[in-house]
Amino acid sequence: MAIICVDAGTTVIKAVAYDAAGAESAVARRETVVSRPAPGHAEQDMAAVWDAVAATVRQVATGDVDFLAVTAQGDGCWLVGADLEPTGPAILWNDARAAATVDSWTREGLAAAAFRINGSSAASGLPHAILTWLREHEPERLERSAAMLTCGGWIFAKLTGEAVAEESDASAPFMDLRARAYSPDLLAMFGLEWAERLLPPVRSCPVGELSPQAAAALGLATGTPVVMAPYDIAATALGAGAVAPGQACDILGTTLCTEVVVDSPALDGDPIGITIALPEGYLRAFPTFAGTEVVQWTCRLLGLREPAELGELAGRSAPGAGGLTFLPYLSPAGERAPFTDPLARGAMLGLSFEHGREHVARAALEGLTMVIKDCLAATGATELAPTELRVCGGGSASTAWLGMIADVTGLPVRRSADAEVGARGAFLVGLAGTGAAPSIAAAAAEHVRLRDGVEPDPARQAFYAGLFDDFLTLRETSAVSWPLLGEMRSRGRT
């Protein structure tokens, strides 16, 4: 058995080769560029993304390959023409140009009404918001476009010549989750009936064949099976072994994504977070707009060379950071989990001359960790509450942060043994999709391995329980100022 899996993230594209035993045998990585041509905009050159995919696959390809599986960043709007070539740059999941539209939908109750059908809160980086903005500002591009894909759909189209939507990608914002099909009611709700022609057919775990053109570009055999796995946050949960209801995963990456597997969509609760259709069940997920970028920002602020130094510096402060509280909402798009507010902004509260660099470092990590607990609480999991939290992503390399996560959540924290967990999830889906395994759960039982874990400290857990309540109170108080701060930013741009 030789398998190659691609994980096309927002800033790095990876290709992983697996040997006959299912172990990682080679990994290739290539960075990609996110351009920000205007305030709030986040775009990528679609051709450059494809070139990076082809280059990384060529780097790890040796001999015959049983199948190629792909996972990628989700949401956004990747428009192509009838020839499946881009009609412009991809507009990404963290784009904020349509923030005002989402804000109006929220105020008018449309976002909450849509949640009762699709299980997902509205966000500026979702297709309905982007398409609405494009119709007003770039209608000629829409006229030239024949299909709206996601990153995974774009790569699958380049590999196979087929334009399809995998169920996880299609889940938000246009899917009726119970029917697992596009909802005409949702399209009408947002005045997007005209966009129906752009929606590719929905398929569960699409499997195609590598086209001659793609085979030549990748150095693989024509006709090699190609599997489109769920998009990255869902594939990562699967790759971490979260495959059964009640199992939880947290991706400590560009997005800080807390996820719990559920057996049915809960559409009657608070309209927050997103619900993703999996090949087997559903995933309640809370992907924030700000994750490890907050860590990187704090490192730059404090003059640290790498995130490991931040954890070391934070360890010099006692829990609570000397009364310093950090609200980690630094994204220009605001926040989308576990609440939605395009005007949300970060804050360092309680600063005085008594605070030093170590307090700032600890407050930054504690603020991010409070968000994780907030997201776990928002899942509403009670009957099948998580008994452990599996973590992955770049942030999982920080033992200091993992200890803090265990103490704040009260859950044992365990790391995956894989270097590339999203690719492992694509590997599991590929095995099930090609018939090499009877199910994703069976594939996970055979191939998912965990390494060291961190247990919560009872004393620190009790301390952080009170601090979490304080964090929520301070956020609520600060939120009153977010509209004013938004007006100030607008005046500064004129």
Buried (B, 14 or more C-beta within 10 A) or exposed (E): EBBBBBBBBBEBBBBBBBEEEBEBBBBBBBEBEBEBEEEBBBBBBBEBBBBBBBBBBBBBBEEEBBBBBBBBBBBBBBBBEEEBEBBBBBBBBBBBBBBBBBBEBBEEEBBBBBBEBBBBBBBBBBBBBBBBBBBEEBEEEBEBBBBBBBBBBBBBBBBBBBBBBBBBBBBBBBBBBEEEBBBEEBBEBBEBEEBEEBBBEBBBBBBBBBBEEBBEBBBBEEEBBBBBBBBBBBBBBBBBBBBEBBBBBBBBBBBBBBBBBBEEBBBEBEBBBBBBBBBBBBBBBBBBBBBBBBBBBBBEEBEBEEBBBBBBBBBEBEBBBBBBBBBBBBBBBBBBBBBBBBBBBBBBBBBEEEBEBBBBBBBBBBBBBBBBBBBBBBBBBEEBEBEBBBBBBBBBBBBBBBBBBBBBBBBBBBBBBBEBBBBBBBBBBBBBBBEBBEBBBBBBEEBBEBEEBBEBBEEBBEBBEEBBEEBEEBBEEBBEEBEEBBEEEEEEEE
